[in-house]
């Protein structure tokens, strides 16, 4: 719990100091803005994830190596201890023999209500041929178990964190790319030992969709949003704990064929991190779903470059922690206090000035 208290103290200190960032439009509510590391043993990184372990420690992971798809790409992990991130360590790689090594992809950290911290990731030559792997940690990400390959046909959460449903069901948003971009959902009730899944829920000829994020509705329904090739974020709803889903629709929010993430806040609102642009991966934005509509909240990055593949979660102290790729060179970490966000209208899907 010490780490949670330290994060909370940092939030209170920075919020009270009236930072310049907080005074800028679309920066209200940001209380922490930092890189997880300055230097690392790898030149490129991507696809970060963040979770809070059972003891309160924040843990982040991402893939890093020469470049995406290179065989030396592994999964790297850092922990937030005493208000600073530890040096990255390689927690997983795709070494299969002295002669064979595959790249790793898209780690996803998840802490169930009980049991160890879970680290899902993919291994393989490409997204159309990769397979799912799981590791666990009993000490908040300091050490990890041996890698366990998931059953054939099961990939685990493809980019974004699962949700834990009443009864202990861990529901994962997943997708495949070998026969068009298709979304499906997988679940386990025994922490990854056994699995079930839906069939694909979309026709890729109509909406080519991948990388679902999961949101929890007040009435018990599930809402999923994600990345598409159609220039807009897609959505679908389930009212039976993820077994079946409504027809997929396109929302009014733009998507430049780039990953996003979303989280349901403790106050019932939904927070979405994404690139609000029809093309490119800048700017990087945050909207909040409140009063029945998405509203503009934050601009995390607006300069030219790539700012992409965000991950978002809400810690026990209420702070929302967001990580994302910063120019493929480093991983950025931003802390947000939801109560301090200033929401503005998104008229016709246009970001306000």
Residue, then its C-alpha position, 0 to 999 in steps of 0.5 A: x500500500x506504500x506505493x499508493x500513498x506515495x502516488x497520492x502524496x505526489x498528486x496532492x503536492x503537484x495539484x496544490x503547486x499550480x503547475x503551468x501544465x494545469x493552467x493550459x487549456x485541455x491540461x486541467x487535471x494533469x498532476x504528473x507528466x513524466x517519462x518512465x525511463x530516459x535511457x534503455x538497452x533498446x532503441x525503440x519501444x511501443x504498446x505500453x500497459x499499466x496496472x496496480x499490483x495487489x500491494x498497491x505498486x504501479x507496474x508498467x510494461x511495453x515491448x522494446x528492441x531494435x524495431x517492431x517485428x525484430x527478433x530481439x524485441x522483448x517485453x520490458x517492465x518497470x515498477x513505480x517505487x518511492x515516487x520514481x520508476x525503476x530501471x526497465x528489466x526484460x521480463x519476457x522474450x521470444x527465445x525458443x532455441x539458440x538458433x530461433x527467436x521471435x519478436x514479442x508484441x502487445x503486453x497486457x498487465x492485469x491484476x485480478x481481485x485475488x491471485x497474482x499479477x498477470x502479464x499477457x503478451x504475444x509471440x510470433x513473426x507477425x500479428x497474423x501468425x502470433x500466439x498468446x503467452x501468459x506469465x504471472x508475478x507474486x511480488x508485484x512485478x519483481x519476478x515472473x513465472x515461466x511462460x505458458x503458451x495459451x491454448x490454440x485459438x486463444x490469444x488473450x487480451x490483444x492490446x487492452x486490459x480485461x475486466x473482471x465480472x461478478x463471479x470472477x469471470x475475466x473477460x478479454x477483448x481480442x482480435x485476429x488479422x489473418x482473415x481480415x480484421x475481426x473482433x472476438x472476446x475470450x474469457x477465463x474463470x480460473x486465471x488462465x488455466x481454461x478458456x472459452x471465446x465467442x465467434x468473430x462479431x464483425x464482418x471485416x468487409x463492412x467494418x475492419x476492427x481490432x483491439x477492443x477496450x471494455x467499459x462497464x455500464x451502470x445497468x450491468x451491460x458491457x460496452x466495447x470500443x476499438x480501432x478500425x480501418x474505416x476512419x472512426x472508432x467502432x462500438x458494440x454492447x453486450x448484455x450477457x457478460x460478453x457471450x453475445x454482442x450487438x451489431x458493430x457500429x461506427x461512432x462519431x469519434x475519429x480513428x486514424x487506424x491507431x490503438x486506443x484504450x478506455x476505462x470506466x471510472x469509479x464515479x461511473x463516467x467513462x474515459x477514452x484515450x485516443x488520437x482525435x484525428x482522421x490521419x496520423x498519430x498526433x494529437x493524443x486526446x482524452x474524452x470523457x463520456x458524461x451526460x450521455x455524450x463524449x466530451x473533450x477533456x485533455x490534449x496529452x500531446x499536440x506536436x508533430x510525431x507519433x504519440x500512440x497506443x495508450x493504456x489507462x487505468x484508475x488506481x485505488x486512490x482515484x488517480x487515472x494513470x495513462x501510459x503511451x508511446x512517445x515517438x517510439x523512443x520512450x514511454x510517457x506516464x501521465x497522472x490525472x485527477x478525474x474530479x479536476x477535468x474541465x469538459x468541453x463540448x465536441x460539436x459534430x465530433x470536432x475538437x474545440x479550440 
